């Protein structure tokens, strides 16, 4: 087998008439995670398009790399695009985000598409990625997974996005800022039920933390300990909410023969009552049990609450 060419051999040949666009992954925290190929590529290009030139400037300075920087972000991408295409006519250009792999919830899609359409080679330089790092330690099935990134800031829009994803079979990967984390967890709990979640904070950094719990458990934790840092969450998909070891599966086991099938729960009020009792017995919390039942049946929590109240006079 022929050996792969070294990173230095990727530098543009003098005979080339156009440069290449390198999409370069950079560390998400720990600078030791940058790859030798990424460093060689950044040294070889004649321009780096950076989400934040100050942030990338510190990274390049740390590794002794002196290359011109040009800001490329969501607010100026339309203006920068012609400049970067012109720069590609002169030589190789690297695209970097503030952290991790560009285009993963970061700017770059328009540049990659335009460069490819103009005939420039677009070459990935893989490396750190927060979603992949979180999935690797989440203790949840990682295939398939759905990257939702940052959800809308308004609760109504955030809940709409979560409802759309509520029936998907794979893990849901989300990003969130510390000041909105509790609101996100509350919306996720209300819409998805009490699913398993892994909350990763400050991945690869000095104060890295990984919390494996349920959405209700995460809510309790971060209400007691105000969140700080950058967060990546992995929420169990619809197919995993009743997998072995999950909260719902444990409730089903404690009910003996198990819960009624989903279709039966949707049409049979008695089955819903029995399932609610089983969930309540396992979880010990009426609110969490109701949310779990809503997630299983696809019925509105308010409707279920009213039905259970009418059937029993009051909820325990």
Backbone torsions as a table, in degrees:
resi	resn	phi	psi	omega
1	UNK	NA	134.1	179.7
2	UNK	-72.8	136.9	179.0
3	UNK	-67.5	150.2	176.9
4	UNK	-68.9	145.3	178.4
5	UNK	-63.9	147.0	179.2
6	UNK	-70.9	159.4	178.9
7	UNK	-55.7	-37.0	-177.7
8	UNK	-66.0	-25.8	-179.8
9	UNK	-73.9	-8.5	-179.9
10	UNK	-82.5	-10.0	179.2
11	UNK	-59.1	138.9	-173.4
12	UNK	-55.9	133.8	176.3
13	UNK	-69.9	145.4	178.1
14	UNK	-58.4	-23.8	-178.6
15	UNK	-79.7	-14.0	-178.7
16	UNK	-68.4	145.5	179.2
17	UNK	-101.2	-10.3	-179.8
18	UNK	-144.3	150.9	-179.0
19	UNK	-84.6	176.2	179.1
20	UNK	-115.7	152.5	177.1
21	UNK	-102.6	117.9	177.0
22	UNK	-98.5	124.6	177.0
23	UNK	-96.8	104.3	-165.8
24	UNK	-107.1	123.8	174.4
25	UNK	-80.9	136.2	178.9
26	UNK	-122.5	166.4	-174.6
27	UNK	-58.6	147.7	173.9
28	UNK	-92.1	-0.6	178.7
29	UNK	-179.7	-66.6	-177.6
30	UNK	-78.2	117.4	-177.1
31	UNK	-63.8	-20.7	178.9
32	UNK	-68.7	-10.4	-178.8
33	UNK	-83.5	-8.2	178.3
34	UNK	-68.1	142.6	-175.8
35	UNK	-89.8	153.0	174.7
36	UNK	-57.2	-36.1	179.4
37	UNK	-65.2	-39.2	177.8
38	UNK	-63.1	-43.1	179.5
39	UNK	-64.0	-44.0	179.0
40	UNK	-62.6	-38.3	179.6
41	UNK	-66.3	-44.8	179.9
42	UNK	-63.9	-32.0	177.4
43	UNK	-72.9	-26.3	-171.5
44	UNK	-88.3	-23.5	-175.1
45	UNK	-79.4	164.9	178.7
46	UNK	-103.2	-1.0	177.2
47	UNK	-159.5	142.4	175.2
48	UNK	-118.9	122.7	173.4
49	UNK	-89.8	118.2	-171.2
50	UNK	-124.7	142.5	177.2
51	UNK	-61.5	-44.3	176.1
52	UNK	-134.2	109.9	-174.6
53	UNK	-64.9	-28.9	178.7
54	UNK	-68.5	-43.9	-180.0
55	UNK	-64.3	-49.3	-179.0
56	UNK	-68.2	-32.7	178.0
57	UNK	-60.1	-39.7	177.7
58	UNK	-66.4	-37.6	178.5
59	UNK	-63.9	-47.5	-178.8
60	UNK	-64.3	-40.1	179.7
61	UNK	-63.1	-38.8	179.8
62	UNK	-59.0	-36.1	-178.1
63	UNK	-99.9	12.3	175.7
64	UNK	66.8	35.6	-178.7
65	UNK	-106.2	123.6	179.5
66	UNK	-113.1	95.1	-180.0
67	UNK	-134.6	138.6	177.9
68	UNK	-58.9	144.7	179.9
69	UNK	-116.8	145.1	175.1
70	UNK	-132.7	128.2	-179.8
71	UNK	-67.5	131.0	175.7
72	UNK	-139.9	107.4	-175.3
73	UNK	-144.5	179.3	-174.7
74	UNK	-59.6	-33.4	-174.3
75	UNK	-81.1	-20.7	-176.2
76	UNK	-125.5	10.3	-172.7
77	UNK	-62.7	-34.5	179.7
78	UNK	-64.9	-39.0	180.0
79	UNK	-75.4	-34.2	-176.8
80	UNK	-78.6	-25.8	-173.3
81	UNK	-55.3	-49.3	178.0
82	UNK	-61.1	-35.9	179.3
83	UNK	-64.7	-41.0	-178.2
84	UNK	-72.9	-35.7	175.4
85	UNK	-64.9	-37.5	175.8
86	UNK	-65.9	-38.5	178.6
87	UNK	-64.9	-34.8	178.5
88	UNK	-66.5	-25.8	175.5
89	UNK	-69.2	-20.1	-178.0
90	UNK	-96.7	-19.5	-177.8
91	UNK	165.2	-170.3	-176.1
92	UNK	-75.4	145.4	179.4
93	UNK	-130.5	142.5	174.9
94	UNK	-109.6	140.8	174.5
95	UNK	-111.4	126.1	177.5
96	UNK	-131.9	153.1	171.3
97	UNK	-101.0	176.5	178.0
98	UNK	-62.1	-34.6	-179.0
99	UNK	-158.6	141.6	176.1
100	UNK	80.6	-155.0	-174.8
101	UNK	-91.5	125.3	179.2
102	UNK	-57.5	154.8	-179.6
103	UNK	77.6	-14.0	176.9
104	UNK	-87.5	89.8	-173.4
105	UNK	63.4	23.6	178.5
106	UNK	-132.4	162.7	179.5
107	UNK	-63.7	158.8	174.1
108	UNK	141.8	-19.4	-174.6
109	UNK	-59.4	-44.5	-178.2
110	UNK	-64.9	-39.5	-179.3
111	UNK	-66.3	-45.4	179.1
112	UNK	-60.6	-44.8	-179.4
113	UNK	-64.5	-43.8	-178.2
114	UNK	-68.0	-39.6	179.4
115	UNK	-64.9	-43.6	179.0
116	UNK	-64.7	-40.6	179.9
117	UNK	-65.1	-29.6	179.5
118	UNK	-83.0	-0.1	176.3
119	UNK	94.8	7.1	178.7
120	UNK	-83.7	140.9	173.7
121	UNK	-69.8	136.2	176.6
122	UNK	-114.7	117.5	-169.1
123	UNK	-120.1	122.6	177.4
124	UNK	-80.0	137.4	171.6
125	UNK	-114.8	89.4	-170.0
126	UNK	-69.2	160.2	-179.5
127	UNK	179.3	-143.9	-174.9
128	UNK	-58.3	145.4	177.8
129	UNK	-152.1	120.7	-177.3
130	UNK	-61.2	-43.4	178.8
131	UNK	-60.1	-43.8	-179.7
132	UNK	-66.7	-41.1	178.6
133	UNK	-61.3	-42.1	-179.9
134	UNK	-67.3	-43.1	178.8
135	UNK	-61.3	-33.1	-175.6
136	UNK	-69.2	-20.3	-178.7
137	UNK	-117.5	7.7	-170.8
138	UNK	-77.8	-19.1	-176.9
139	UNK	62.3	30.6	176.4
140	UNK	-130.8	153.6	177.1
141	UNK	-55.3	130.1	-174.9
142	UNK	-99.5	-6.2	-180.0
143	UNK	-132.1	122.1	-3.9
144	UNK	-80.5	167.9	170.5
145	UNK	-138.7	158.5	-177.7
146	UNK	-124.9	120.0	179.7
147	UNK	-88.9	108.7	178.2
148	UNK	-92.9	-16.8	179.4
149	UNK	63.5	-143.5	177.0
150	UNK	-82.7	123.1	176.1
151	UNK	-79.8	165.0	179.7
152	UNK	-56.5	153.8	-177.3
153	UNK	-76.1	-31.8	-179.8
154	UNK	-76.1	135.3	-175.8
155	UNK	-59.3	-41.6	-177.9
156	UNK	-62.5	-40.6	179.0
157	UNK	-73.2	-35.8	178.7
158	UNK	-65.0	-42.9	178.9
159	UNK	-65.7	-36.3	177.8
160	UNK	-63.1	-41.1	177.9
161	UNK	-65.6	-39.1	179.3
162	UNK	-68.6	-38.2	177.1
163	UNK	-62.4	-39.7	178.8
164	UNK	-61.7	-36.0	-177.5
165	UNK	-90.9	-3.2	-170.5
166	UNK	-64.3	-27.6	-178.7
167	UNK	-97.5	1.1	-178.2
168	UNK	-69.7	140.9	-173.7
169	UNK	-78.8	-16.1	-176.0
170	UNK	-100.1	168.6	178.5
171	UNK	-61.3	147.3	177.8
172	UNK	-105.6	124.0	-178.7
173	UNK	-109.7	124.9	-176.1
174	UNK	-130.2	153.1	171.6
175	UNK	-111.0	149.5	173.8
176	UNK	-156.3	149.5	175.5
177	UNK	-82.0	155.6	-174.5
178	UNK	-61.3	-36.6	-175.3
179	UNK	-75.3	-8.9	177.4
180	UNK	-115.5	2.8	-173.4
181	UNK	-63.5	-47.1	-177.8
182	UNK	-63.1	-40.5	178.2
183	UNK	-63.2	-40.4	177.1
184	UNK	-63.4	-45.9	-179.7
185	UNK	-61.5	-39.4	179.2
186	UNK	-65.0	-44.8	178.5
187	UNK	-64.1	-41.4	179.3
188	UNK	-63.5	-41.5	177.8
189	UNK	-62.5	-45.1	-177.9
190	UNK	-66.1	-36.6	-175.2
191	UNK	-88.5	-42.6	-172.5
192	UNK	-95.6	-16.1	-170.8
193	UNK	86.4	-175.2	-174.2
194	UNK	-87.4	71.1	-179.4
195	UNK	-80.0	162.7	172.5
196	UNK	-68.9	146.2	179.5
197	UNK	-147.7	145.4	169.5
198	UNK	-115.7	121.9	-179.1
199	UNK	-107.1	116.0	-179.5
200	UNK	-105.2	128.7	-178.8
201	UNK	-120.8	131.5	175.3
202	UNK	54.3	49.4	-178.9
203	UNK	-54.2	133.8	178.7
204	UNK	70.0	-0.2	-178.4
205	UNK	-95.9	178.5	-173.9
206	UNK	-60.4	-40.0	-176.1
207	UNK	-105.3	37.6	177.9
208	UNK	-58.7	136.7	176.5
209	UNK	-138.0	143.7	175.9
210	UNK	-129.8	117.4	-178.5
211	UNK	-112.2	116.7	178.1
212	UNK	-106.4	114.4	-173.5
213	UNK	-158.7	-153.5	172.5
214	UNK	-112.8	170.0	179.2
215	UNK	-61.0	-39.6	177.6
216	UNK	-65.4	-41.2	178.0
217	UNK	-63.9	-39.6	178.1
218	UNK	-65.8	-38.6	176.7
219	UNK	-60.3	-47.5	179.3
220	UNK	-60.4	-42.6	-176.9
221	UNK	-63.4	-48.7	-173.1
222	UNK	-83.8	-13.4	168.3
223	UNK	-74.4	-33.2	178.8
224	UNK	-81.6	-32.0	-179.1
225	UNK	-125.8	97.6	-177.1
226	UNK	-51.1	130.9	-175.7
227	UNK	-70.0	145.2	175.4
228	UNK	-137.5	146.4	176.6
229	UNK	99.0	-165.1	-178.0
230	UNK	-105.7	137.8	-171.4
231	UNK	-121.0	137.7	169.5
232	UNK	-124.2	126.9	-177.0
233	UNK	-115.0	140.9	172.4
234	UNK	-119.7	112.5	-178.1
235	UNK	-105.6	135.3	179.9
236	UNK	-58.1	140.3	177.6
237	UNK	-77.1	175.6	-177.0
238	UNK	-59.3	-37.0	-177.9
239	UNK	-71.9	-20.4	-177.0
240	UNK	-93.3	-9.0	-175.9
241	UNK	-67.7	-18.1	177.3
242	UNK	-121.0	24.5	179.3
243	UNK	-79.4	160.6	179.9
244	UNK	-55.4	134.0	178.4
245	UNK	93.6	-13.5	179.9
246	UNK	-79.4	165.2	-179.2
247	UNK	-60.1	-45.3	-178.0
248	UNK	-65.3	-38.1	-179.0
249	UNK	-65.9	-38.2	178.6
250	UNK	-65.1	-38.5	177.7
251	UNK	-65.1	-39.8	179.7
252	UNK	-63.6	-41.3	-179.7
253	UNK	-63.5	-40.1	-178.1
254	UNK	-69.1	-16.9	-179.8
255	UNK	-85.6	3.1	177.2
256	UNK	88.5	-101.0	-176.2
257	UNK	-72.3	-11.7	178.0
258	UNK	101.8	170.2	-177.9
259	UNK	-74.9	159.2	175.9
260	UNK	-67.1	155.4	178.3
261	UNK	-61.5	155.6	-176.7
262	UNK	-55.2	-44.1	-179.8
263	UNK	-62.3	-41.1	179.7
264	UNK	-64.0	-41.3	178.7
265	UNK	-61.6	-34.9	-177.9
266	UNK	-71.7	-24.7	-175.1
267	UNK	-113.5	-9.4	-172.7
268	UNK	-119.0	104.6	-178.7
269	UNK	-61.0	-36.1	179.4
270	UNK	-64.4	-39.5	177.7
271	UNK	-64.9	-37.4	178.2
272	UNK	-64.9	-39.4	179.3
273	UNK	-63.9	-44.0	179.5
274	UNK	-64.2	-40.3	-179.5
275	UNK	-66.9	-40.5	178.1
276	UNK	-61.8	-43.7	179.3
277	UNK	-60.6	-40.4	179.2
278	UNK	-65.4	-43.0	179.1
279	UNK	-65.0	-42.4	-179.9
280	UNK	-64.0	-40.3	179.0
281	UNK	-62.5	-37.0	-179.1
282	UNK	-78.5	-43.7	-172.1
283	UNK	-87.5	-27.8	-179.1
284	UNK	69.3	17.9	-177.3
285	UNK	-143.9	118.1	-175.9
286	UNK	-60.7	-42.5	-177.2
287	UNK	-63.9	-44.6	179.7
288	UNK	-66.9	-40.2	179.3
289	UNK	-63.5	-40.9	179.0
290	UNK	-65.2	-40.9	178.7
291	UNK	-64.5	-40.7	178.9
292	UNK	-64.6	-40.1	178.7
293	UNK	-66.1	-38.9	177.2
294	UNK	-62.7	-40.1	179.3
295	UNK	-65.6	-39.0	-178.4
296	UNK	-70.1	-38.5	-173.5
297	UNK	-92.8	-21.7	-174.0
298	UNK	77.7	8.0	179.7
299	UNK	-91.7	155.5	-178.6
300	UNK	-68.5	141.2	-179.9
301	UNK	-61.3	-39.1	-179.0
302	UNK	-62.7	-41.0	179.7
303	UNK	-66.4	-42.0	178.4
304	UNK	-64.0	-41.4	179.5
305	UNK	-60.4	-46.8	-179.6
306	UNK	-62.9	-40.2	-179.7
307	UNK	-64.7	-44.5	-177.8
308	UNK	-69.9	-34.9	175.6
309	UNK	-63.7	-46.1	-178.6
310	UNK	-63.9	-34.0	-175.5
311	UNK	-80.2	-24.6	-174.4
312	UNK	-125.2	1.6	-179.2
313	UNK	84.1	-45.4	175.6
314	UNK	-160.3	156.4	175.4
315	UNK	-81.6	145.7	178.9
316	UNK	-67.2	NA	NA
